[in-house]
Amino acid sequence: MNCGRTFESLKKALDEKLVTEKDIDKALRDLLRTKFRLGFFDDNRDNPYAHISPDVIGSNEHRKLALEEAEKSIVLVKNKNHVLPLKKDLKSVFVTGPQAANEEVLLGNYYGVNNNTVNILDGIVSQLSLGTTINYRYGQLPYRKNVNPIDYVTGGAAAADVCIAVMGLNGLVEGEEGAAIASEHKGDRKDIRLPQSQIDFLKKIKAQGKGNPLVVVITGGSPIAIPEIYDIADAVLYVWYPGEEGGTAVGNILFGDAVPSGRLPFTVPKSVNDLPPYEDYSMKGRTYKYMEKEPLFPFGFGLSYSKFEYSKMNIGAGPDGKITANVTISNTGKFDAEEVAQMYTSSPLAGKGDPFYSLVAFQRVSVPAGQSKVVQFELPEKAFMEVNEAGKRVLRKGEYKLWIGGSLPGNRSTALGASKCQETSVDVAKLFR
């Protein structure tokens, strides 16, 4: 599939043996298979996709799906003294921050426009009772110091029953090269921290407060390191670019109509200094698989309003030549909630060329408060294989370590509040014999 002008060079690359006809056939086969599934070569009378009514666009059914996706993707990384969920009948709420009423943060990159989006400010306001005093001020320019030094915001924000500050990035700084018009680096990021102007703004609010909660909502589509904000905020949520119902989803999470269950899809380092320079494509020191330095937030991490415990882990040979792994998940908290159970493996050569950890399976499971459920994974031999120096997938000799839990195994996850993983060791090769 052509993106840009690459296709024009394909014949020359073939002549120079930079690609082979087999490479082209493989790429074409994958593309055509998708087109066949979409009915591109069928008569419209036989193609169900040709008869979809325009009424489905923006339909209630699709908006419900957009809301569900947004709610399940929001990641809670701090909730000091269970400040969340908030009560809906608070006396006063102050909403501030450059992304609170910004529709841009709903959309991210590569999007279609919609005539009925719900921004984060709208989602918060819709949750509050009629007797609540709600103040909103933009407060702080997103990527530089305020031009006007007069501050009408931080004192009132600090004095409210709760301040909800919606900070973070949008596509103007981390978007497509030409679309990132606020970026000095054409959409690349030289630093992974929040902009200093946003950090200073939040510190100023906290410094004037008298113990009232500061809840920080962070938008963006990439790892954003927030060590200073984590220290001063009472609650922190990463909400990403949450789509047309994003504001509704954030409001539902903040005020308890939904329970957070999202997990981080990447590692958030403490600093860009913890990452090796891009001098080659080596993965050493990068991602949860090879990173030796302690992260700010581990891959797979995310908190809930409830509490989960893992127990009774069992590993054995299963049907169809697969390994089965069972674990019991107990909801010991007060909220009916969903948990994302994750299974990781580590080969006998972990840290010696092989990854420290590899995520091999995960399941989202709903567990009512006070109840338990058994989760089972069925894994083929390929799930445990590593690639040797010859480029072939092999099972390592010796014992593999296996973990099942709600986050990446390790001390950092549990220190942040994640459930402790169940762990065992097993000679995987023997189970597949």
C-alpha positions as CSV (number, residue, x, y, z in Angstrom):
1,M,0.0,0.0,0.0
2,N,1.5,3.3,-1.0
3,C,1.9,6.2,1.5
4,G,3.5,9.2,-0.2
5,R,5.6,8.5,-3.3
6,T,7.2,5.3,-2.3
7,F,5.4,3.3,-5.0
8,E,7.2,5.2,-7.7
9,S,10.5,3.7,-6.5
10,L,9.4,0.1,-6.2
11,K,10.4,-1.0,-9.8
12,K,13.9,0.5,-9.3
13,A,14.2,-1.2,-5.9
14,L,13.2,-4.5,-7.5
15,D,15.8,-4.1,-10.2
16,E,18.4,-3.3,-7.7
17,K,17.4,-6.4,-5.6
18,L,16.5,-4.3,-2.6
19,V,13.2,-6.1,-2.5
20,T,12.1,-9.3,-4.1
21,E,8.9,-10.4,-5.9
22,K,8.1,-12.5,-2.9
23,D,8.2,-9.4,-0.7
24,I,5.8,-7.6,-3.1
25,D,3.5,-10.7,-3.3
26,K,3.3,-10.9,0.4
27,A,2.4,-7.2,0.8
28,L,-0.1,-7.5,-2.0
29,R,-1.6,-10.6,-0.6
30,D,-2.3,-9.0,2.8
31,L,-3.8,-5.9,1.1
32,L,-6.0,-7.9,-1.2
33,R,-7.2,-10.1,1.6
34,T,-8.5,-7.1,3.4
35,K,-10.2,-5.7,0.2
36,F,-11.8,-9.1,-0.4
37,R,-13.2,-9.1,3.2
38,L,-14.6,-5.6,2.5
39,G,-16.3,-6.7,-0.7
40,F,-14.4,-4.4,-3.0
41,F,-14.6,-6.9,-5.9
42,D,-18.2,-8.0,-5.3
43,D,-21.3,-6.9,-7.0
44,N,-23.0,-4.3,-4.7
45,R,-26.1,-6.5,-4.7
46,D,-24.1,-9.2,-2.9
47,N,-22.1,-6.9,-0.6
48,P,-23.7,-6.1,2.8
49,Y,-21.4,-3.1,3.3
50,A,-23.0,-1.5,0.2
51,H,-26.4,-1.4,2.0
52,I,-25.5,0.4,5.2
53,S,-27.8,3.3,5.8
54,P,-26.4,6.8,6.5
55,D,-28.6,6.6,9.7
56,V,-25.9,4.7,11.5
57,I,-23.5,7.7,11.3
58,G,-23.5,9.2,14.8
59,S,-26.2,6.8,15.9
60,N,-26.9,6.2,19.6
61,E,-25.5,2.7,19.3
62,H,-22.2,4.0,18.0
63,R,-22.0,6.8,20.6
64,K,-22.5,4.2,23.3
65,L,-19.6,2.3,21.9
66,A,-17.4,5.4,21.7
67,L,-18.3,6.1,25.4
68,E,-17.5,2.6,26.5
69,E,-14.1,2.7,24.6
70,A,-13.2,6.0,26.3
71,E,-14.2,4.9,29.8
72,K,-12.2,1.6,29.5
73,S,-9.1,3.4,28.2
74,I,-8.8,6.0,31.0
75,V,-5.9,5.2,33.3
76,L,-5.9,6.2,37.0
77,V,-2.3,6.4,38.3
78,K,-2.9,8.1,41.6
79,N,-5.8,8.3,44.0
80,K,-4.5,9.6,47.4
81,N,-6.8,8.8,50.3
82,H,-9.5,7.7,47.8
83,V,-10.3,11.3,46.8
84,L,-12.0,9.8,43.7
85,P,-14.8,9.3,43.0
86,L,-15.9,12.8,43.8
87,K,-19.3,13.6,45.3
88,K,-21.8,15.2,42.9
89,D,-23.2,17.6,45.5
90,L,-19.9,19.4,46.3
91,K,-20.4,23.0,47.4
92,S,-17.8,24.4,44.9
93,V,-15.8,23.0,42.0
94,F,-13.1,24.9,40.0
95,V,-12.3,23.6,36.6
96,T,-9.2,25.0,34.9
97,G,-6.4,24.2,32.4
98,P,-5.8,24.7,28.7
99,Q,-7.4,21.3,27.6
100,A,-10.6,21.5,29.7
101,A,-12.8,23.0,26.9
102,N,-10.5,22.2,24.0
103,E,-12.1,20.0,21.4
104,E,-8.7,19.4,19.8
105,V,-7.8,17.0,22.7
106,L,-10.8,14.7,21.9
107,L,-9.6,14.2,18.3
108,G,-5.9,13.4,18.4
109,N,-4.6,12.6,14.9
110,Y,-6.3,11.0,11.9
111,Y,-9.8,11.8,12.8
112,G,-13.2,12.6,11.3
113,V,-15.2,15.6,12.6
114,N,-18.4,15.4,14.4
115,N,-21.2,17.9,15.1
116,N,-21.9,16.5,18.6
117,T,-18.7,16.2,20.6
118,V,-18.6,16.4,24.4
119,N,-15.5,18.2,25.8
120,I,-14.1,17.5,29.2
121,L,-15.5,20.6,30.8
122,D,-19.0,19.7,29.6
123,G,-18.6,16.2,30.9
124,I,-17.7,17.5,34.4
125,V,-20.4,20.1,34.5
126,S,-23.1,17.6,33.5
127,Q,-22.3,15.5,36.6
128,L,-22.7,18.2,39.2
129,S,-25.8,19.0,41.2
130,L,-27.8,22.3,40.6
131,G,-26.6,23.6,44.0
132,T,-22.9,23.3,43.2
133,T,-21.0,26.5,42.4
134,I,-18.9,25.8,39.3
135,N,-16.1,28.1,38.1
136,Y,-14.1,27.6,34.9
137,R,-11.1,29.6,33.8
138,Y,-8.6,28.7,31.1
139,G,-5.9,29.6,33.5
140,Q,-2.7,28.8,31.6
141,L,-1.5,28.9,28.1
142,P,-0.6,25.3,27.1
143,Y,3.0,25.6,25.8
144,R,4.4,28.9,27.1
145,K,4.1,31.4,29.9
146,N,1.0,33.6,30.0
147,V,1.6,36.9,28.2
148,N,-0.5,38.7,30.7
149,P,0.9,38.2,34.2
150,I,-2.4,39.0,36.0
151,D,-3.7,35.9,37.8
152,Y,-7.4,35.5,38.3
153,V,-7.3,31.8,38.7
154,T,-5.0,30.0,41.1
155,G,-6.4,31.6,44.3
156,G,-10.0,30.6,43.5
157,A,-8.9,27.2,42.2
158,A,-7.0,26.5,45.5
159,A,-10.0,27.6,47.6
160,A,-12.7,25.4,46.0
161,D,-13.8,22.1,47.5
162,V,-11.9,20.5,44.6
163,C,-9.9,21.8,41.7
164,I,-10.0,19.8,38.5
165,A,-7.1,20.8,36.3
166,V,-7.1,19.5,32.7
167,M,-3.6,19.7,31.4
168,G,-1.5,17.8,28.8
169,L,-0.8,17.8,25.1
170,N,-2.7,17.8,21.8
171,G,-2.0,17.3,18.2
172,L,-0.6,20.8,17.8
173,V,2.6,19.6,19.4
174,E,2.7,15.8,18.9
175,G,0.8,15.5,15.6
176,E,1.6,14.8,12.0
177,E,4.7,16.7,10.9
178,G,2.9,19.5,9.1
179,A,-0.1,19.6,11.5
180,A,2.0,20.2,14.7
181,I,2.0,23.9,14.2
182,A,2.9,24.6,17.9
183,S,5.9,22.3,17.8
184,E,9.4,23.5,17.5
185,H,10.4,20.0,16.4
186,K,7.8,19.3,13.7
187,G,5.8,17.0,15.8
188,D,8.7,15.2,17.5
189,R,9.3,15.6,21.2
190,K,12.7,16.5,22.6
191,D,11.4,16.1,26.2
192,I,8.7,13.9,27.7
193,R,7.7,16.2,30.6
194,L,4.6,18.4,30.7
195,P,5.4,21.9,29.4
196,Q,7.1,23.9,32.2
197,S,4.3,26.5,32.1
198,Q,1.8,23.8,33.0
199,I,3.9,22.5,35.8
200,D,4.4,25.9,37.3
201,F,0.7,26.6,37.1
202,L,-0.2,23.5,39.1
203,K,2.5,24.2,41.7
204,K,1.1,27.6,42.2
205,I,-2.4,26.3,42.8
206,K,-1.1,23.7,45.2
207,A,1.0,26.2,47.1
208,Q,-2.1,28.4,47.8
209,G,-4.3,25.5,48.9
210,K,-5.3,24.5,52.4
211,G,-5.6,20.7,51.8
212,N,-8.4,20.8,49.3
213,P,-8.0,18.1,46.6
214,L,-6.2,18.8,43.3
215,V,-7.3,16.4,40.6
216,V,-5.1,16.4,37.4
217,V,-6.5,15.1,34.1
218,I,-3.8,14.7,31.4
219,T,-4.5,14.5,27.7
220,G,-2.0,13.3,25.1
221,G,-1.1,10.3,22.9
222,S,2.3,9.4,24.2
223,P,4.3,8.9,27.4
224,I,4.2,12.1,29.5
225,A,6.5,12.1,32.5
226,I,4.9,13.9,35.5
227,P,7.1,13.3,38.6
228,E,6.5,16.8,40.1
229,I,2.8,16.6,39.4
230,Y,2.5,13.1,40.9
231,D,4.0,14.4,44.1
232,I,1.6,17.3,44.5
233,A,-1.7,16.0,43.0
234,D,-4.2,14.1,45.0
235,A,-5.4,12.2,41.9
236,V,-4.1,11.8,38.4
237,L,-5.7,10.3,35.3
238,Y,-4.3,9.9,31.8
239,V,-7.3,10.2,29.5
240,W,-5.5,10.3,26.1
241,Y,-7.5,11.6,23.1
242,P,-10.8,10.1,24.2
243,G,-13.0,10.8,21.2
244,E,-16.5,12.2,20.6
245,E,-17.8,11.1,24.0
246,G,-14.5,11.7,25.8
247,G,-15.9,14.4,28.1
248,T,-18.8,12.2,29.2
249,A,-16.3,9.4,29.9
250,V,-14.1,11.6,32.0
251,G,-17.1,12.9,33.9
252,N,-18.4,9.4,34.5
253,I,-15.0,8.3,35.9
254,L,-14.4,11.3,38.1
255,F,-17.8,11.1,39.7
256,G,-18.2,7.3,40.0
257,D,-20.7,6.5,37.3
258,A,-17.9,4.4,35.8
259,V,-14.9,2.7,37.6
260,P,-11.5,3.1,35.9
261,S,-10.0,0.0,34.5
262,G,-7.6,1.2,31.8
263,R,-4.0,0.1,31.7
264,L,-0.9,1.9,30.4
265,P,0.0,0.7,26.9
266,F,3.6,1.7,27.3
267,T,6.2,2.5,29.9
268,V,6.3,6.1,31.3
269,P,10.0,6.8,32.2
270,K,10.8,9.2,35.0
271,S,12.8,11.3,32.5
272,V,14.0,11.3,28.9
273,N,17.5,10.9,30.5
274,D,16.5,7.4,31.5
275,L,16.4,6.5,27.8
276,P,19.4,5.6,25.6
277,P,20.2,7.9,22.7
278,Y,18.8,6.9,19.3
279,E,22.1,5.9,17.7
280,D,20.8,2.6,16.5
281,Y,17.7,0.4,16.6
282,S,18.8,-1.7,19.6
283,M,16.0,-2.2,22.1
284,K,18.4,-2.3,25.0
285,G,17.1,0.0,27.8
286,R,13.8,0.5,26.0
287,T,10.2,-0.6,26.7
288,Y,9.2,-2.7,29.6
289,K,10.9,-5.7,28.0
290,Y,14.4,-4.3,28.2
291,M,14.4,-1.2,30.5
292,E,16.6,-1.6,33.5
293,K,15.9,1.8,35.2
294,E,12.9,2.1,37.4
295,P,10.0,3.8,35.5
296,L,7.7,6.4,36.8
297,F,4.7,4.2,35.7
298,P,5.2,0.6,34.5
299,F,3.6,-0.8,31.4
300,G,0.3,-2.4,32.2
301,F,-0.3,-0.3,35.3
302,G,-3.6,1.3,36.3
303,L,-5.6,1.7,39.4
304,S,-9.3,1.0,40.2
305,Y,-11.7,2.4,42.8
306,S,-11.9,-1.2,44.0
307,K,-9.2,-3.6,45.2
308,F,-8.3,-6.9,43.6
309,E,-6.3,-9.9,44.9
310,Y,-4.8,-12.8,42.9
311,S,-4.5,-16.3,44.3
312,K,-4.5,-20.0,43.4
313,M,-2.4,-19.9,40.3
314,N,-2.1,-23.2,38.5
315,I,-0.1,-24.1,35.3
316,G,-0.6,-27.3,33.4
317,A,-0.8,-29.0,30.0
318,G,-4.1,-28.2,28.3
319,P,-6.0,-29.3,25.1
320,D,-4.7,-29.0,21.6
321,G,-1.1,-28.9,22.7
322,K,-1.5,-25.7,24.7
323,I,-0.6,-24.7,28.2
324,T,-3.3,-23.6,30.6
325,A,-2.9,-21.0,33.3
326,N,-5.6,-20.5,35.9
327,V,-5.8,-17.8,38.6
328,T,-8.5,-16.6,41.0
329,I,-9.3,-12.9,41.1
330,S,-11.1,-11.6,44.2
331,N,-12.7,-8.1,44.4
332,T,-12.1,-7.2,48.0
333,G,-13.2,-3.6,47.5
334,K,-16.6,-1.8,47.6
335,F,-17.1,-1.2,43.9
336,D,-18.3,-3.6,41.2
337,A,-15.4,-3.3,38.7
338,E,-13.5,-4.7,35.8
339,E,-10.0,-5.9,36.2
340,V,-7.4,-6.5,33.4
341,A,-5.6,-9.7,34.3
342,Q,-2.2,-9.9,32.6
343,M,0.1,-12.9,32.1
344,Y,3.9,-12.3,31.7
345,T,6.7,-14.8,31.0
346,S,10.5,-14.6,31.4
347,S,12.8,-17.0,29.8
348,P,15.9,-18.6,31.4
349,L,18.0,-16.1,29.4
350,A,16.0,-13.0,30.6
351,G,18.4,-10.1,30.7
352,K,21.0,-11.9,28.7
353,G,19.5,-11.1,25.3
354,D,16.0,-12.1,26.0
355,P,13.4,-9.7,27.5
356,F,13.1,-9.3,31.2
357,Y,9.3,-9.7,30.7
358,S,7.0,-10.5,27.9
359,L,3.2,-10.0,28.0
360,V,1.7,-13.2,26.5
361,A,-2.0,-12.8,27.3
362,F,-4.5,-10.6,29.1
363,Q,-8.2,-10.7,29.8
364,R,-10.7,-8.1,31.0
365,V,-13.0,-9.6,33.6
366,S,-15.9,-8.1,35.5
367,V,-15.9,-9.0,39.2
368,P,-18.7,-7.8,41.5
369,A,-17.6,-6.4,44.9
370,G,-17.0,-9.2,47.4
371,Q,-16.9,-11.9,44.8
372,S,-14.2,-14.0,43.0
373,K,-13.8,-15.3,39.5
374,V,-11.4,-17.8,38.0
375,V,-9.6,-16.6,34.8
376,Q,-8.0,-19.1,32.5
377,F,-5.4,-18.5,29.8
378,E,-4.6,-21.0,27.0
379,L,-1.3,-20.4,25.4
380,P,0.4,-22.1,22.4
381,E,4.1,-23.0,22.3
382,K,4.8,-19.9,20.2
383,A,3.9,-17.7,23.1
384,F,7.0,-18.8,25.0
385,M,9.4,-18.8,22.1
386,E,12.3,-16.3,21.8
387,V,14.2,-15.4,18.6
388,N,17.8,-16.8,18.6
389,E,20.8,-15.2,16.9
390,A,19.9,-17.1,13.7
391,G,16.5,-15.4,13.6
392,K,14.6,-18.6,14.4
393,R,12.0,-19.0,17.1
394,V,13.0,-21.4,19.8
395,L,12.0,-22.6,23.3
396,R,14.8,-22.0,25.8
397,K,16.0,-24.9,27.9
398,G,15.4,-24.6,31.6
399,E,12.7,-23.0,33.7
400,Y,10.6,-20.0,32.7
401,K,9.1,-17.7,35.2
402,L,5.4,-16.9,34.9
403,W,3.3,-14.2,36.5
404,I,-0.3,-13.3,36.5
405,G,-1.5,-10.0,37.9
406,G,-3.0,-6.6,37.3
407,S,0.2,-4.9,36.1
408,L,3.8,-5.5,35.1
409,P,5.5,-7.7,37.8
410,G,7.9,-5.8,40.1
411,N,8.3,-3.6,43.1
412,R,7.4,-0.4,41.3
413,S,4.0,-1.7,40.4
414,T,3.1,-2.7,43.9
415,A,4.6,0.5,45.4
416,L,2.2,2.5,43.2
417,G,-0.8,0.4,44.4
418,A,-1.1,-2.5,42.0
419,S,-2.1,-5.9,43.1
420,K,0.7,-8.3,43.9
421,C,1.2,-10.8,41.0
422,Q,1.0,-14.6,41.4
423,E,4.3,-16.1,40.4
424,T,5.6,-19.6,39.6
425,S,8.4,-21.3,37.6
426,V,8.0,-24.1,35.2
427,D,10.1,-26.0,32.5
428,V,7.9,-25.0,29.6
429,A,9.5,-27.4,27.1
430,K,8.5,-30.4,29.2
431,L,4.8,-29.3,29.2
432,F,4.8,-29.3,25.4
433,R,6.4,-32.7,25.0
